[in-house]
Amino acid sequence: MQTREILSEGMFRRVLRWERKRAERYQKSFMLMLLDASQPLLTDRGQRTLPAILAALSRSTRETDMAGWYQEGAILGVLFTEVCEADRRSLENLLRASVTESLRAKLGAELADWIRISFHFFPEGWNEPNRDNGADVTLYPDLLNQNDTKKLPRILKRAMDITGSILALLLFSPVFAIISAIIKLTSKGPIFYRQERVGQYGRGFTFLKFRSMTCANDPGIHRDYVRRFIAGEIGSKATGSDKNPVFKITADPRVTRVGKFLRKTSLDELPQFINVLKGEMSLVGPRPPIPYELESYRTWHRRRVLDVKPGITGLWQVKGRSRTSFDDMVRLDLRYAGTWSPWLDIKILLQTPRAAFFGEGAY
């Protein structure tokens, strides 16, 4: 493998992005191997480090495996396509042993051991029991770069979130007190409902709502419902209309009488302003999923929790809220992420009170 076959950083990252999209569309998987040679390349022996790495890659990879700079002049990457998850560990071990052996033969053990080798598999196993929650951001350098290029708009968005959440918490403080008292007087259990949700890049956080259900309820009911809803199995049976499948269960027996009113008016969502103030959510963004929802996600569905922070409201809410099918909701989230601007946030925020007040699609 010659130097001219090594893609530039910009081209390699574009290829990585294209491969992600291809994997999403065709339900395929791939593996990214990174060789971080930033330390030896900066030493006086750096001139022979790169040829040694290229020789090791030539020996250990196929011609069809794309190689290039993940970080120009420091980190080399290789994309291995069509890698089955069952073969992942054995391929990792084989590549690590082969590349390390070749590097040590050409550079010596001391210099070769400075080169850090890592492996990154797509799609990530977000639901693996022994894996930390969250996406592997190494696979999404284009998204991180996008965050840098939109630094000023994102500063404005965060300023809007802080200002808006503080004003909302102050404005609705009497409502907080009234709802808290009513919940405490009408049903047993805590005032707030705390639930683990998935935020940007798949990172978990504690999601807050006013409790609208009885404490002794079976979460398996909702879990099974969500699985069938995401799979597109729920429609007319749930709502009486093929056109308006819902994400929430209609006539849910677990919901209290007060809870029905809170849900219908979206007042149960007021505590989420605390999540916004803490930086876990935004005023506008995709709906934050429950971890077990990810088990039913197709690969392309996961993009909705990568591009932007989850929000209290979003296109999915003002365009029909719970009446929107899951695939359509994801498409709205991706559309928002692709066209996001402070002005779009303002437009969505202005449309939200009407959707909340009239309870469009809420249950």
SULMO-V683860 format. One record per backbone hydrogen bond with DSSP energy under -1.0 kcal/mol. CO is the residue of the C=O (numbers start at 1). NH is the residue of the N-H. If there is no record, write none. Layout:
# SULMO-V683860
CO&NH ; CO&NH
This chain:
# SULMO-V683860
2&5 ; 3&6 ; 7&69 ; 8&12 ; 9&13 ; 10&14 ; 11&15 ; 12&16 ; 13&17 ; 14&18 ; 15&19 ; 16&20 ; 17&21 ; 18&22 ; 19&23 ; 20&24 ; 21&25 ; 22&26 ; 23&28 ; 29&83 ; 30&122 ; 31&80 ; 32&120 ; 33&78 ; 34&118 ; 35&37 ; 35&76 ; 36&116 ; 37&41 ; 40&43 ; 43&46 ; 45&48 ; 46&50 ; 48&52 ; 49&53 ; 50&54 ; 51&55 ; 52&56 ; 53&57 ; 54&58 ; 55&59 ; 56&60 ; 57&61 ; 62&65 ; 66&79 ; 67&7 ; 68&77 ; 71&74 ; 71&75 ; 74&37 ; 75&70 ; 75&71 ; 76&35 ; 77&68 ; 78&33 ; 80&31 ; 85&88 ; 87&91 ; 88&92 ; 89&93 ; 90&94 ; 91&95 ; 92&96 ; 93&97 ; 94&98 ; 95&99 ; 96&100 ; 97&101 ; 98&102 ; 99&103 ; 100&104 ; 101&105 ; 102&106 ; 103&107 ; 104&108 ; 108&112 ; 109&113 ; 111&114 ; 112&115 ; 116&36 ; 118&34 ; 120&32 ; 122&30 ; 124&126 ; 125&128 ; 128&131 ; 135&137 ; 136&139 ; 137&140 ; 140&144 ; 141&145 ; 142&146 ; 143&147 ; 144&148 ; 145&149 ; 146&150 ; 148&151 ; 150&154 ; 151&155 ; 152&156 ; 153&157 ; 154&158 ; 155&159 ; 156&160 ; 157&161 ; 158&162 ; 159&163 ; 160&164 ; 161&165 ; 162&166 ; 163&167 ; 164&168 ; 165&169 ; 166&170 ; 167&171 ; 168&172 ; 172&176 ; 173&177 ; 174&178 ; 175&179 ; 176&180 ; 177&181 ; 178&182 ; 179&183 ; 180&184 ; 181&185 ; 182&186 ; 183&187 ; 191&211 ; 193&209 ; 195&207 ; 197&205 ; 199&202 ; 200&203 ; 201&135 ; 203&199 ; 205&197 ; 207&195 ; 209&193 ; 212&256 ; 215&217 ; 218&221 ; 219&223 ; 220&224 ; 221&225 ; 222&226 ; 223&227 ; 224&228 ; 225&229 ; 226&230 ; 227&231 ; 228&233 ; 229&232 ; 235&239 ; 236&240 ; 252&255 ; 254&214 ; 256&260 ; 257&261 ; 258&262 ; 259&263 ; 260&264 ; 261&265 ; 262&267 ; 262&268 ; 266&269 ; 267&270 ; 268&210 ; 269&272 ; 270&273 ; 271&274 ; 272&276 ; 273&277 ; 274&278 ; 275&280 ; 275&281 ; 276&279 ; 282&312 ; 283&313 ; 286&311 ; 289&198 ; 290&293 ; 291&294 ; 293&296 ; 300&303 ; 301&304 ; 302&305 ; 303&306 ; 303&307 ; 305&201 ; 310&282 ; 313&285 ; 314&318 ; 315&319 ; 316&321 ; 317&320 ; 320&323 ; 321&324 ; 325&329 ; 326&330 ; 327&331 ; 328&332 ; 329&333 ; 330&334 ; 331&335 ; 332&336 ; 333&337 ; 334&338 ; 335&339 ; 341&345 ; 342&346 ; 343&347 ; 344&348 ; 345&349 ; 346&350 ; 347&351 ; 348&352 ; 351&355 ; 352&356 ; 353&357 ; 354&358 ; 355&360 ; 359&362
